[in-house]
Amino acid sequence: MARYQRYYHVGKSPQEHRCKNKEKKMTSFDQFNLPPALNANLLAMGYTTPTPIQKQAIPLGLSGSDILGSAQTGTGKTAAFSIPMITRIMSSPRGSALVLTPTRELATQVMAVVNQLLGKRSFIPTVLLIGGDSMSKQIAQLRMRPRIIVGTPGRINDHLERGNLILHDTSFLVLDETDRMLDMGFGIQIDKIIKFLPKERQTLMFSATIPPEIAKMSAKYLKSPERIAVGSTTEVKTSIQIDVIQVSEAGKYEELMTQLQKRENGSIIMFVKTKRGADRMSERLNKQGFKADTLHGDLHQRKREKVIQAFRDMKFRILVATDIAARGLDISHIEHVINYDLPQVPEDYIHRLGRTGRNGAEGAAVNLISPEDGLKWRDIHKLIYPGQPAPAIPHGASPQRGGGGYKGSKPNGGGYKGKSFGKGDGSSNFKPAREGAAPGGKPAGRNRFKRFSGPKKATSQAA
């Protein structure tokens, strides 16, 4: 029997309150005194009102300060560092800029925003250096002496070691999603790359969270950095409605079918644990009449780009992905996120949900929680609600594995004791489907899923 829970994230973080007065000062991009060509391109892109992180980061970036920033995904971080970077490049005939990202998808997205900001008539050469792309093509582009370089650490190092890439005049460095780069083992490669850069440079480091290793790295690479924190990086956006469904591992696919039938409108991104599992799920969905495709790390770069573009063009409705797509995938028409499997790393839960509800639009997410997910679900709760009682482990989980304060359900499905995930008020928010409904049936009363007709337009642009 599936069990349902619904909760909302409300309120502002302390950082948002502290930044309130600062943000009031900047209400349009015109106030940043940007180059006329850049202002015109911003207007053409529909960028009118800066987002909170843009209001803080752009003036500091234009002043030449190093920045250590943290913000939720989808808040406009790419434009926040790209606008000062492009302004610097436009203001001088010499010098270059380097942007490092953890994944090919994020690098491609950053490059797309940069090229839009530069405009079609720009004479400033750029290059995208990512694995899986043609090496000979990249070498040919490097011979044009690009002034803006965006890429992943692995491929950047390849070109440096071969002598194809020269960074002696690179005076602007951006480390984007730094925590993710460290998680993926790029720390040593980043160290190697920075040795090729001049010591006198401006460095902007952005990370979803600032754990001790990131703070240590910032002390190593940044000079008297300005600290920016916009909102909580461990909170889910208030525009996302979340359903939590307790279900057995064997009943997961059946419940998935029920959820897909409810979500008749809007594109869906579904997260699974493994590459093989993603392929199997996509095949299974297509056999049952759903239009689906797969995105994971084993796909060649051209195939990845083809899949993402087809999803962007709404040629299929369901993208089945591993966590490679949790960051750096900015597609506005994604209305639903389905966590078929929970992520291995709690922070990736925030980034998964960040694929929907972007740029002020509403979104929805559903989590299918099996007894095997008890520890992962508890860790996610600790991240989002530090200091609050952890949630009850789903039915059938061992009380010992859950830690203190957990009491497991009886084998026959008796009442579950434990704190609710959302409110911590001592009552259980895991509610069974209505009596008489088949497993995976619709929940009763207020637990009915709210259907969205489409994303709402935002007043500001987040890239």
N, C-alpha and C positions, 0 to 999 in steps of 0.2 A: 504494500500500500504506500503510495507516495504521500509525503507530508509537506505542507506548504508553510512558508514564512515570508512576510513582506515587511520591508522597513524602508525608511527614507533617511537621507543624510541632510541635516539642516544646520543653519547657523554659520557664522564666519569664524575663521581662526584668529588668534591674537595678532598674527602678522598682518592680516587684512585690515584689522582695526587700526594698527599702528601706521599703516601706509595710506590710510584714508585721506588725510589732509594733503599728502604729497600728490596723490593721484588727481586731485581736483584741479591742480594747476595746469595739467596738460590735457586738453580736450580734443585736439586735432594734431595731425602730423605737421601742419604748417608751422606750428609753434617751435618745432625743432630746428628751424633754419637749415633745412636740407638742400642739396643742389636742386635747381629747378627741374632737371630731367628726372631725378628720383621722385620728386613730389608728383610730377605728372604720371609716372608709372604707378605710384601708389594709388592715385585717384582712378586710373584705368583698371586696377586690380580690385577696386571696391574697398580699399582700406581707407576708412574715414576717421574712426575713433580708435586711438591706441588702447590695447589691452593693459591691465595692471602691470604685467611684467615689462611691457614695452615702455610704459610711462617711466619706469624706474631705470631700466637698463640702457635705453637709447641715449639719454643725456650723459650718463656716466661713460658709456662707450665713446661718444663723440668727444668727451673731455680728455680721453686718453687713459682713463683709469683701467686697471685690471679689475676683473669682476669674478666673484664666486657666487653663482646663482642657483637657486632651487625653485622649482615650480611644477605644478601638475602638468601632465601631458595635455596637449590641445589648448594651451593658454597663449600661444603666439610667440613662443620662444625663438623659433627660427628667424622670424622677422626682427626680433629683439636684438639678435647679434648680427644679422645680415645687413641691416640698415646702417649701423656705424661702420661696419667693414667696407661696404660699398662706398659710403661717403669718403672714407679715407683713401680708397683706391682712385676715386674720381678726382680727388683734390690734388693728386700728385702723379706725374708721368712715370714715376719709378716706384718700386716696391711691390710686394705680392702678399697674399693672405692664404692661410691654410686652415681648412676645417676638417677635423677628424671625427668620424662617427663610428659606432660599433657595427652597424649592419649595412648591407648594400642598399636595402630598401630606404633606410633613413638618409643615406648619402644621396640617393637618387632624388628623394623628396626635397632635400636641402638645395641641391643643384637646380631643381625646377623653380624653387622660390627665388633663388639668386638670379637666374636668367630672366625671370619675370620682372624683378626689381631693376635689372639693368636695362631691359627693354629690347625690342627687336633691332633697333638702330644702333645699339651699343658697339663700340669698337674695342671693348675690353675683352680679351680672350679668356675663356674659362676651360677647365678640364675636370672630368669626373674619373677618378682612379679607384676602381673597385674590382675585386676578384670575379672571375667568370666572364669578364668582358675581354674583348680582343686586345692583346698586348701590343700588337703592331699598330693598331688604331690609336691607342693611348700614346705610344712613342711618337707617332706623327703629330699628335696634338701638343705634346710636350715641346716639340721643336719650334712651335709657334710662341714659346715663352709665355704661357698663360699667367695671368696676374691673380686669378682666384682659382685655388685648387681645393677640391672637395673629394674626400675618399676615406677608405677604411685603412687601419694601420698596417694590415698585412700587405696590401698592394702598394701602399706608399713606400714601405720598406723595400719591397722588391725593386722599385724604380730607383730608390736611393742607392742601393747596393750595386745596381747595374750602371749607375752614373747617368741615368736618363733624366733625373730630377735634381734641380739645384735650388736650395732654399736659403742661400746666403743673404738674400735681400728680403726675406719674409718677415715683415715687421708686425704682422697681425695673426694671432693664433687663436683658434676656437677648439675647445675640447667639449664636444656635445655628448650628452648621455654618458658622462665619465664613469658613473657607477656601473653601468652595463658593460663598458669596455673592460673594466677591471674584472667583472664577473666572467667575462669571456676569455680572460687570460691575456689581454693585450697590454698589460702593464709594462713588460720588458720592451715590447715593440715601441710603445710611446716614448720610453726613455731613450731608445736609439734614435727615433725621429727628432726629438728635441735637441739632441747633440748637433744636428745639422743646422739648427736655427741660430740666428744671432741672439746674444744675451739681451741686447736692448730691443725689446719688442713689447707689444701690448697683448696680454693673454686673457681670454674669457673662458671660464670653466663653468659648465652647467651640469647639474646632476639632479636626479629625482630626489635623492636623499643625500645627506652629508654625514656618512659614518666616519669613524676615526681614520680609515685609510684614505678617504677623499680629503679630509682636512690635512692629513700629512702630505699628500700630493700637492695640495694647493700651496702649502708653505714652501714647498720645493720649487714650484714653477711660477708662482704669482708674487708680485711685489706690492705689498700693502694693499691687498684687494678690497674693493667695496663689496660688502655682503648683501645679497638680495634674496629675500624669501617671500614669495607671493602665495598666499593661501597655504594650506597644509598639503604636503606631498604624500601624506598617508591617508587622505580622505578621498572618498568617492564623490564625484560631482553631485550637487544637489539636483541636477536635471535628469539624473538616471534613476529609474524605478527598478527595484531589485526584487526578484523572487528567489527564494531558497527552497529547494524541493528535496526532501529526504526520500531516498529510494534505494532499493537493493541493487547490487552490481548487475545481477541477472536481469533486473527490470528496467535498467537504464535506457536501453534503446527504445523500448515500448513507450516510456515516458517522453523520450525525445520526439517520437512521432506525434504524441498528443500536443506537445509544445509547438511543434512546427505547424500543425493544423490551426492552432490559435493565432499564430503570427502570419496572417495572410498578406500583410502589407509590409513593405520595407525590406532592405537587404539585411542579411544575417552573416555574422562571422562566428564560427564555431571553433573552439579551441580543444584540441586533443593532446595526449601525452607524447606520442611518437610519430615519426615520419610514416612508418608502415601503417600505423593506425589511421593516419590522415588519409592515405591512399584508399584503404579499405572502406572507410566511412564514406568518402566521396563516391566510390563505385556503388556502394549499397544505396545511397540516397538517389543516385541517378537511375538505378534500376526501379526504384519506387516512384519515379516520376518527378523528383525534385531536380532542378537544375543546379548542379554543384561542381566545384573544382577545388583543387588542392594547392596549398602554398607551404613549402617546407625547405629545409637547407640542402636537400639532395638534388633539387631542381637546378639545371643550368641557368645562368643569368638571363639569357634570352627568353627561356620558358617562364621564369619568374616575372619578368617584365610583361610578357604576353598575358599571363594570368591576371596580374594586377590591373592592367589596362582593360581587359575584358570585364573584370569586376567593376571597375570604375565606370565603364560604359553600360553597365547593367545588362550584360549579355547572359549572365547567370546570377542566381539570387543568393546562393549559400557558398561562402568561402570557408573550407575546412582547413585549419592552419595549426601549426605548432607555434611555440612562443617566439619564433623568428618574426612573426607579424604583430606581436604585442606592442612593439614600439616602432614608430616611424611610418605607420600606415595611416595616411590621412585621407579618408574617403567620406565625404559629408553625408551620403545617403545610407550609411550603416545605421539602422535603427535598433538592431538587437544583437546582443552578445550572448552566446550560449557557452557556458563552461561545462562541457561534457566531462572533461577531466580537470581537476584542480591543478594549478601550476606547482612546480617543485619549489619555487622561490616565492615567498609571500608578496614581495614587492611587485611581481609580475601580475598579480591579481589586479592591482590598481591600474597598471598599464593596459591590461586586457580590456577592462571596463572603459578605459579612456578612448577606445576605438569608436564608441558611440557617444551621443550627447555633446558633440563637438561644436565649437563656435556658438554656444548658446542654445543649440537645438535640444529637444528632449530625446531621451533614449531609454532603452530597457535592457535588462540583463537577467538571465536565469542561471542558477547554479544547481547542478544535479549532484547531490551529496550522498555518497554511499558510506557504509560503515568503515570501509578502508580509508576514507578521507578524514577521519576524526582528527588526527594530529595536524594535518595540513590546515584544516578549517580553524582549529584552535590558534595556530600561528598567524593566520590571516587576521583573526579577531584581535590578537595582541597588537598587531601592526596598526590596525585602524582605530582600536579603542584601548590605548595603553593605560594600564592601571585598572581597567574594568574587569569584572568577572568574565571568564571565558565561557563560550557557548557550550551547550550540552552536546556530547558526541552522538551522532546519529544512531538509530536503533541497531542493536546487535554488536556494537563495538565493546571491546574489553574495558571494564572500569579501570583496570590497572594502567592501561596505556594512556588514559585520559588525564592522569594526574589528579591532584587533590580536588575534592569537591564534586567529583563526578559519580553519579549512580546510574548504572546501566539499566536498560529496559529488560523486562522479563522476556523470555524466548517467545511467548505467545503474543507479544506486541502490547504488553501492559503499559500503563501511563509512564511517561518519561519525566524524570525529575532533573532540574538544572536551570541555570540562568538563561534568559532569552538572549539571543545574539544581538538584537538591536538596542534593547533598553536596560537590560540587567536588573529587572525589577522582581526577579524571583519566579516569574511565571514562564511557562513554555510557549514560545511562538511557533513551534513546529506543529501545525494543525493538520489532521488527517483530511483526506478527501471526504466529501459528504457521504453519508450512509447510503449504500446501494450502488454507488458509482463503481465502475470497473477500475482496476489498478491504473493509475495515471489519469483518472478522470478529472473533470473540472472541479476546482475548489468552490466551496459554497460562500455565499454572502460577499463580504468586502474583499475577499481574496481573488475575486474575478480580475483577470488581467486587463489593464487599460490599453486599448488599442490606439495607436497614433496614426493619423492619416498621412503624416509626413513631417520631416524636420521643420522646425520653426526657424525663420531667418534671424540672424543675429545682427545687432547694430554695429558691432566691431568685428574686424577680421583677425582671426588667430591662425598663424601659420607655423 
